[in-house]
Amino acid sequence: MFLKGLSLLAVAGGAQFAIAFRVVTAEEAWSAINPGWNLGNTLDAIPDETSWGNAAVVESTFDEIKRAGFKSVRIPVTWTDHFASQAPDYIVNPAWMNRVETVVDWSLSKGFWVVLNVHHDSWQWADFTIEPETLEERKTKFEKLWVQIADRFKSKSEKLILESLNEPAGSSSQENAEQYNDANQRFVNIVRSSGGYNADRLLTLPGLNTNIQRTVDWFVEPANASNYILHVHDYDPWDFVSTSWGRTFWGTAADKQAIEDTFIALQTKFQAPAMIGEWGLTGTSVENGAAWNYFDFFVRTSKKYELGAQLWDNGNDHYDRVNKKWRDPVKLAIIQNAVRDIPNTLPAYDQLATIWVKKGQSAGAAAQVNLEYNGNVLRSVVNNQGSMLKKGTDYITTATGFNLTSAYFDKVTSNAAVGVRDTLTVKSSAGIQLPLDVTVYDTPTVAQNVYELTSTADLSIPVVWNGAKLATVKAVRKDGVYLKDDWTQWNGPLQQARINWGDFGTNGNNLVLYSSILNTVKSSGQAVDFTFEFWPRTDQTNNVTVTVSVV
């Protein structure tokens, strides 16, 4: 056993270096890891690092993440395809172990707190709720893997945190949860007895599915866990987070209370810091105004309840690792401000991030801009040329924001062009500079409105966008029955009969119905009306219906 606080001579990549270790508590670590970021879909990709579309990670990525203000990095790793041998030893391929260590060392060298785990193995082979006849064999494999990981990383600094298993699989039941209580105990036993600094290393432990409520209900602290942080994930509400079933809106008092109630339940049960190892929005189709509100509320509220929040980033959603830039700098600024308790001015619940102006119609309906100042004061409104709009001439302040005048709209919509005509930047006394696009649109047109289903290959429908942007799609059979997910009838008029991104999409100047949904059409045996709904969704004249009939 090495003495606490002293240096240990370690060997990695052929070089010797001294690493200090200081025993830290979960409370100390929690206060230091916010905000956090995930290196998603990379070392966790199957079968290899670049298999899911991301380039092999490079050291400079961590420089950029640090520059963005993040304090911790979670490095998901899937080990499934990297065993050099199977039973009984389950030896990890040395080249893969070396690669993982290299990436971990890059992160640690930048000063990050780093979380290292066993990731998609949870559903590849480490699902401990199925096949009882092979259960002990799979748990043995889990133990053999962690013996090797714990040994390789035992000499790292206290900023390396080990996570037993990502999103433990299984349906919601105490019986299934107890399998992972057992797995956590095995993990703790191995790490704590593996030498180096691991007897005192901070661990992070999940409950069933890393679901908060299932953790509250059934998680049991392992014996000798001592220094650990509870590990949960939160993608609630899933229909909004994944832009599914027409859920393009979020931010009511009830929406916010639902998230807060979940955090309260967690802290009421455990009364200790916890780590939200994954959160965020999946894909880029979420309307920006709602997305910004969600980011701001989530970061502030998780901090309020002592929950460290690590943003899930799959390489497409947030940080562009190739071009080294954030796809939406506003989300990044919101995180930075929220974690430091700096208030952000945001769109109100009923305010989109785009001010949509219908071509040929009065801009009066778009004139009102509703904001949540959150204690801020409006300083100025600036156009895309960098010029300040004139108060009283271009806009008039109100109790809930400001109104754009007809004089302003006459200047920016004076010709027939559709598309983004201006971007207004709302500057407040503190927080983000809020951008609001002013976009002139008209109803899109499609090449044809009726297609015969002669093939279930993806169907591309040429479209002239006319400045519009797709929001969602409604699919109803000719007999009035929803094509799929009939339970959406209970979700309200903006979600009823809506299908999901993944059923449909866009590709350049094409609307696309994917093969999966066309197979559903074929199985239905009748024609289906697909209503493509464009922003703003309140303008029903902006929708386009395409009928797909079965030959």
Residue pairs with C-beta under 8 A, 6 or more apart in sequence:
1 195
1 199
2 8
2 21
2 196
2 197
4 21
4 22
4 23
4 200
5 20
5 21
5 22
5 23
6 20
6 21
7 18
7 19
7 20
7 21
8 18
8 19
8 21
8 155
8 196
8 197
9 16
9 17
9 18
10 16
10 17
10 18
10 19
10 155
10 156
12 101
12 105
13 98
13 101
13 102
13 105
19 155
19 156
19 157
20 157
21 157
21 158
21 197
21 200
22 157
22 158
23 158
23 200
23 227
24 158
24 202
24 227
25 227
26 202
26 227
26 228
26 229
26 272
26 273
27 272
27 273
29 113
29 161
29 202
29 229
29 273
29 308
30 229
30 273
30 274
30 275
30 306
30 308
32 71
32 72
32 113
33 71
33 72
33 113
33 275
33 308
33 310
34 71
34 72
34 303
34 308
34 309
34 339
35 69
35 70
35 71
35 72
35 299
35 309
35 310
35 311
35 335
35 336
35 339
36 70
36 71
36 72
36 73
36 74
36 113
36 115
36 275
36 308
36 309
36 310
36 311
37 65
37 68
37 70
37 72
37 73
37 74
37 310
37 311
37 313
37 319
38 73
38 74
38 76
38 277
38 278
38 310
38 311
38 312
38 313
39 57
39 61
39 73
39 74
39 75
39 76
39 103
39 313
40 76
40 312
40 313
40 314
40 315
41 52
41 53
41 54
41 314
41 315
41 316
42 49
42 52
42 54
42 56
42 57
42 76
42 315
43 49
43 57
43 75
43 76
43 77
43 78
43 99
43 100
43 103
43 119
44 76
44 77
44 78
44 119
44 120
44 166
45 51
45 52
45 54
45 78
46 52
46 78
46 80
46 81
46 120
46 124
47 80
47 81
48 81
49 56
49 57
49 99
50 56
52 314
52 315
53 315
53 316
54 314
54 315
54 321
55 321
55 322
57 103
57 321
59 106
60 324
61 319
61 321
62 73
62 106
62 107
62 110
62 112
63 110
64 319
64 324
65 73
65 110
65 112
65 319
66 110
66 111
66 112
68 319
68 326
68 332
68 336
69 332
69 335
69 336
69 339
70 112
71 112
71 113
72 112
72 113
72 114
72 115
72 308
72 310
73 107
73 112
73 113
73 114
73 115
74 114
74 115
74 117
74 163
74 277
74 278
74 310
75 100
75 103
75 104
75 107
75 114
75 115
75 116
75 117
76 117
76 119
76 120
76 166
77 100
77 116
77 117
77 118
77 119
78 118
78 119
78 120
78 121
78 124
79 92
79 96
79 118
79 121
79 145
80 120
80 121
80 124
80 125
82 92
82 93
82 96
82 97
83 90
83 91
83 92
83 93
84 91
84 92
84 93
84 94
85 91
87 137
87 140
87 141
88 140
89 144
90 140
90 141
90 144
90 145
91 148
92 145
92 148
92 149
97 148
97 152
100 116
101 152
101 153
104 114
104 116
104 153
104 156
104 160
107 114
108 114
108 156
108 157
108 159
108 160
111 159
112 159
113 159
113 161
114 159
114 160
114 161
115 161
115 162
115 163
115 204
115 275
115 277
115 310
116 149
116 153
116 160
116 161
116 162
116 163
117 162
117 163
117 164
117 165
117 166
118 126
118 142
118 145
118 146
118 149
118 163
118 164
118 165
118 166
119 166
120 166
121 145
121 165
121 166
122 165
122 166
122 167
122 168
122 169
123 167
123 169
125 138
125 141
126 138
126 141
126 142
126 165
126 168
126 169
126 183
127 138
127 169
127 170
128 135
128 138
128 139
128 168
128 169
128 170
128 179
128 180
128 182
128 183
129 169
129 170
129 171
129 175
129 176
129 179
130 170
131 138
135 179
139 182
139 183
139 186
142 165
142 183
142 186
142 187
143 186
143 190
146 164
146 186
146 187
146 190
146 191
147 190
147 194
149 162
150 162
150 190
150 191
150 194
150 198
151 194
151 195
153 160
153 162
154 194
154 195
154 196
154 197
154 198
154 201
155 196
155 197
156 197
157 197
158 197
158 200
158 201
158 202
160 201
161 201
161 202
161 203
161 204
161 229
162 191
162 198
162 201
162 202
162 203
162 204
163 203
163 204
163 205
163 206
163 231
163 277
164 183
164 184
164 187
164 188
164 203
164 204
164 205
164 206
165 180
165 183
165 184
165 187
165 206
166 206
166 210
166 277
167 206
167 209
167 210
167 233
168 179
168 180
168 183
168 206
168 207
168 208
168 209
168 210
169 209
170 176
170 177
170 179
170 180
170 208
170 209
172 208
172 209
172 211
172 214
174 217
174 218
176 208
177 207
177 208
177 214
177 217
177 218
177 219
178 218
178 220
180 206
180 207
180 208
181 218
181 219
181 220
181 222
184 205
184 206
184 222
184 225
185 222
185 223
187 203
187 205
187 222
188 203
188 205
188 222
188 223
188 224
188 225
188 228
189 222
189 224
191 198
191 201
191 203
192 198
192 199
192 224
192 226
193 199
200 227
201 227
202 227
202 228
202 229
203 225
203 227
203 228
203 229
204 228
204 229
204 230
204 231
204 275
204 277
205 219
205 221
205 222
205 225
205 228
205 229
205 230
205 231
206 215
206 230
206 231
206 232
206 277
207 214
207 215
207 216
207 218
207 219
207 230
207 232
208 214
208 215
208 218
208 219
209 233
210 231
210 232
210 233
210 277
210 278
211 232
211 233
212 232
212 234
212 262
212 263
212 265
212 266
213 262
213 265
215 230
215 232
215 266
216 265
216 266
216 269
216 270
219 230
221 228
229 272
229 273
229 274
229 275
229 308
230 266
230 270
230 272
230 273
230 274
230 275
231 274
231 275
231 277
232 266
232 274
232 275
232 276
232 277
232 307
233 276
233 277
233 278
233 279
234 259
234 262
234 276
234 278
234 279
234 298
234 302
235 241
235 242
235 278
235 279
235 280
235 282
236 258
236 259
236 262
237 247
237 250
237 255
237 258
238 244
239 245
239 247
239 491
239 495
240 247
240 248
240 249
240 250
240 286
240 290
240 294
241 280
241 281
241 282
241 286
242 282
242 283
242 500
242 501
243 281
243 282
243 283
243 285
243 286
243 472
243 500
243 501
244 500
244 501
245 485
245 488
245 491
245 495
245 498
245 499
245 500
246 472
246 474
246 488
246 491
246 494
246 495
246 496
246 498
246 533
247 491
247 495
248 286
248 287
248 290
248 471
248 472
248 494
248 537
249 287
249 290
249 349
249 494
250 290
250 293
250 294
251 290
251 293
251 294
251 297
251 348
251 349
252 349
256 297
256 301
259 297
259 298
259 301
260 301
260 305
263 301
263 302
263 304
263 305
263 307
264 305
266 274
266 305
266 307
267 274
267 305
267 306
267 307
272 306
273 306
273 307
273 308
274 306
274 307
274 308
275 307
275 308
275 310
276 302
276 307
276 308
276 309
276 310
277 310
278 310
278 312
279 298
279 302
279 309
279 310
279 311
279 312
280 311
280 312
280 313
280 317
280 318
281 291
281 294
281 295
281 317
282 312
282 317
283 317
283 501
284 316
284 317
284 327
285 501
286 294
287 352
287 353
287 471
287 535
288 328
288 330
288 352
288 353
288 354
289 346
289 347
289 351
289 352
289 353
291 328
291 331
292 330
292 331
292 334
292 344
292 346
292 347
292 353
292 434
293 346
293 347
293 349
293 372
295 331
295 334
295 335
295 338
296 334
296 338
296 344
296 346
298 309
299 309
299 334
299 335
299 338
299 339
300 338
300 341
302 308
302 309
303 309
303 338
303 339
311 318
311 335
313 319
315 321
317 327
318 326
318 327
318 328
318 331
318 332
319 325
319 326
319 327
320 326
320 327
326 332
330 432
330 434
330 435
333 344
333 432
333 433
334 344
334 432
337 343
337 344
337 430
337 431
337 432
338 344
342 430
342 431
343 373
343 374
343 375
343 376
343 430
343 431
344 374
344 376
344 430
344 431
344 432
344 434
345 371
345 372
345 373
345 374
345 376
345 378
345 426
345 428
345 431
345 432
345 434
346 371
346 372
346 374
346 434
347 353
347 370
347 371
347 372
347 434
347 436
348 370
348 371
348 372
348 400
348 401
350 370
351 369
351 370
351 371
351 401
352 535
352 536
353 435
353 436
353 437
354 436
354 437
354 438
354 439
354 469
354 535
354 536
355 366
355 369
355 404
355 424
355 436
355 437
355 438
355 439
356 366
356 439
356 441
356 535
356 536
356 539
357 363
357 366
357 409
357 413
357 421
357 438
357 439
357 440
357 441
358 365
358 440
358 441
358 442
358 539
358 542
359 416
359 418
359 440
359 441
359 442
359 466
359 467
360 442
363 404
363 406
363 409
363 413
364 406
366 404
366 409
366 438
367 403
367 404
367 405
367 406
367 409
368 398
368 401
368 403
369 395
369 401
369 402
369 403
369 404
369 436
370 400
370 401
371 378
371 400
371 401
371 402
371 426
371 434
373 428
374 431
375 430
376 428
376 429
376 430
376 431
377 428
377 429
378 397
378 402
378 426
378 427
378 428
379 427
379 428
379 429
380 388
380 389
380 427
381 388
381 389
381 394
381 395
381 402
381 424
381 425
381 426
381 427
382 388
382 389
382 424
382 425
382 427
383 389
383 422
383 423
383 424
383 425
384 422
384 423
384 424
389 395
389 408
389 424
391 397
393 405
393 407
393 408
394 404
394 405
394 407
394 408
395 402
395 403
395 404
395 405
395 408
396 402
396 403
396 405
412 421
412 422
412 438
413 421
413 440
417 440
418 439
418 440
418 441
418 442
418 466
418 467
419 439
419 440
419 467
420 437
420 438
420 439
420 467
421 438
421 439
421 440
422 437
422 438
423 435
423 436
423 437
423 438
424 435
424 436
424 437
424 438
425 433
425 434
425 435
425 436
426 433
426 434
426 435
426 436
427 433
428 434
439 467
440 467
441 466
441 467
441 468
441 534
441 535
441 542
442 466
442 467
442 468
443 466
443 468
443 534
443 541
443 542
443 543
443 544
444 463
444 464
444 465
444 466
444 468
444 532
444 534
444 542
444 544
445 463
445 464
445 466
445 544
446 461
446 462
446 463
446 464
446 511
446 544
446 546
447 461
447 462
447 463
448 461
448 546
449 544
449 545
449 546
449 547
450 546
450 547
450 549
451 459
451 461
451 546
451 547
451 548
451 549
452 548
452 549
452 550
452 551
453 518
453 521
453 522
453 548
453 549
453 550
453 551
454 551
456 515
456 518
456 519
456 522
457 515
457 518
458 512
458 513
458 514
458 515
458 518
459 512
459 513
459 518
459 548
460 507
460 510
460 511
460 512
461 510
461 511
461 512
461 513
461 546
462 509
462 510
463 509
463 510
463 511
463 544
464 509
465 509
468 534
468 535
468 542
469 534
469 535
470 506
470 511
470 532
470 533
470 534
470 535
471 533
471 534
471 535
471 537
472 498
472 499
472 533
472 537
473 498
473 499
473 503
473 504
473 530
473 531
473 532
473 533
474 496
474 497
474 498
474 499
474 529
474 530
474 531
474 533
475 482
475 483
475 484
475 497
475 498
475 499
475 503
475 517
475 528
475 529
475 530
475 531
476 482
476 483
476 497
476 528
476 529
476 531
477 483
477 524
477 526
477 527
477 528
477 529
478 526
478 527
478 528
478 529
479 526
482 488
482 489
482 496
482 497
483 497
483 499
483 517
483 520
483 521
483 524
483 528
484 499
484 503
484 517
484 520
485 497
485 499
488 495
488 496
488 497
488 498
489 496
489 497
494 537
499 517
502 514
502 516
503 513
503 514
503 516
503 517
504 511
504 512
504 513
504 514
504 517
504 530
504 532
505 512
505 514
506 512
511 532
511 546
513 530
513 548
518 548
521 528
521 548
521 550
522 550
524 550
525 550
526 549
526 550
527 547
527 548
527 549
527 550
528 547
528 548
529 545
529 546
529 547
530 545
530 546
530 547
530 548
531 543
531 544
531 545
532 543
532 544
532 545
532 546
533 542
533 543
534 542
534 543
534 544
535 542
536 542
